[in-house]
Amino acid sequence: MAFSEFEIKRIEKVVGEAVEKRRPPVHLRNKLDIGFRIDNQTVFIFERRPDWRDKTQYNEFENVKFTYVKLQKIWKIYWLRQNLKWDDYEPDPTAKSIELALAVVMKDEFGCFWG
């Protein structure tokens, strides 16, 4: 089941503020930028770069995935491994709020999300 309109606005605000702090300076954003999108019960954070063959096209590379489990009232935190499979982020695979999940990702203690 997808988020309500109220939940979507709240998530957009919270995640948008966190992503804005990680974005590169304005003059570099045509070469590298960071964004997010909400898809049903999942929030993806991604890097956006120009295609190496066609600089007018852009590619998105997801590196963070949060999935809300309504029954348990938790956010699951995933990172994308080299084999392109999403894996639970250890040692903190879940968080009780989107803010706590973002704090884990922004800290990136093991370099799984931001390199």
C-alpha positions as CSV (number, residue, x, y, z in Angstrom):
1,M,0.0,0.0,0.0
2,A,1.4,3.4,-1.0
3,F,1.9,6.3,1.4
4,S,-0.8,8.8,2.0
5,E,-0.5,12.3,0.6
6,F,0.4,13.6,4.1
7,E,3.1,11.0,4.5
8,I,4.5,11.7,1.0
9,K,4.8,15.4,1.8
10,R,6.6,14.7,5.1
11,I,9.0,12.2,3.5
12,E,9.7,14.6,0.6
13,K,10.5,17.4,3.1
14,V,12.7,15.3,5.4
15,V,14.6,13.4,2.6
16,G,14.8,16.5,0.4
17,E,16.5,18.5,3.2
18,A,19.0,15.6,3.8
19,V,19.8,15.2,0.1
20,E,20.2,18.9,-0.3
21,K,23.0,18.9,2.2
22,R,24.8,16.2,0.2
23,R,24.4,17.7,-3.2
24,P,27.5,19.1,-4.9
25,P,28.0,22.8,-5.6
26,V,25.6,24.3,-8.2
27,H,28.4,24.6,-10.9
28,L,29.0,20.8,-10.7
29,R,25.5,19.6,-10.8
30,N,25.4,19.1,-14.6
31,K,28.2,16.5,-14.0
32,L,27.0,14.9,-10.8
33,D,23.9,15.4,-8.8
34,I,22.0,13.6,-6.0
35,G,18.3,13.1,-5.9
36,F,15.5,10.9,-4.6
37,R,12.2,9.4,-5.5
38,I,9.4,7.6,-3.8
39,D,7.9,4.5,-5.2
40,N,5.1,2.9,-3.2
41,Q,6.5,2.1,0.2
42,T,10.2,2.7,-0.9
43,V,12.4,5.7,-1.0
44,F,15.5,5.6,-3.3
45,I,18.4,8.0,-3.2
46,F,20.5,8.1,-6.3
47,E,23.4,9.8,-8.1
48,R,22.6,11.4,-11.5
49,R,25.4,11.6,-14.1
50,P,25.5,12.4,-17.8
51,D,25.7,9.4,-20.1
52,W,29.2,8.9,-21.3
53,R,28.1,8.4,-24.9
54,D,25.4,11.1,-25.1
55,K,26.0,14.1,-22.7
56,T,22.4,15.3,-23.3
57,Q,21.1,12.1,-21.5
58,Y,21.4,11.3,-17.8
59,N,21.7,8.1,-15.9
60,E,20.6,7.5,-12.4
61,F,22.5,5.1,-10.1
62,E,20.7,4.2,-6.9
63,N,22.8,3.8,-3.8
64,V,20.3,4.0,-1.0
65,K,17.0,2.2,-0.5
66,F,14.5,2.7,2.4
67,T,11.5,0.5,2.6
68,Y,8.7,1.1,5.1
69,V,7.2,-2.0,6.7
70,K,3.8,-0.7,8.0
71,L,3.0,-3.8,10.0
72,Q,6.2,-3.5,12.1
73,K,6.4,0.4,11.9
74,I,10.0,0.3,10.8
75,W,12.1,1.5,7.9
76,K,14.5,-1.1,6.4
77,I,17.8,0.3,5.2
78,Y,19.5,-1.3,2.1
79,W,22.7,-0.6,0.2
80,L,23.5,-1.7,-3.4
81,R,26.3,-4.2,-3.5
82,Q,28.7,-4.6,-6.4
83,N,26.6,-7.5,-7.7
84,L,23.7,-5.1,-8.1
85,K,21.7,-6.7,-5.3
86,W,20.2,-4.8,-2.4
87,D,21.5,-6.0,0.9
88,D,20.5,-5.1,4.5
89,Y,22.8,-2.4,5.9
90,E,24.7,-3.9,8.9
91,P,25.0,-3.0,11.7
92,D,21.8,-0.9,11.5
93,P,19.4,-2.7,9.1
94,T,16.3,-0.9,10.5
95,A,15.2,2.4,12.0
96,K,12.0,3.5,13.7
97,S,11.7,6.7,11.7
98,I,12.8,8.1,8.3
99,E,14.9,10.6,10.2
100,L,16.9,7.9,12.0
101,A,17.3,5.9,8.8
102,L,18.7,9.0,7.1
103,A,21.1,9.7,10.0
104,V,22.5,6.2,9.5
105,V,23.0,6.7,5.8
106,M,24.4,10.2,6.0
107,K,26.9,9.1,8.6
108,D,27.9,6.2,6.3
109,E,30.2,4.6,8.8
110,F,31.4,1.9,6.4
111,G,31.4,3.8,3.1
112,C,28.6,1.8,1.6
113,F,26.5,4.7,0.4
114,W,28.8,7.5,-0.5
115,G,32.1,5.7,-1.2
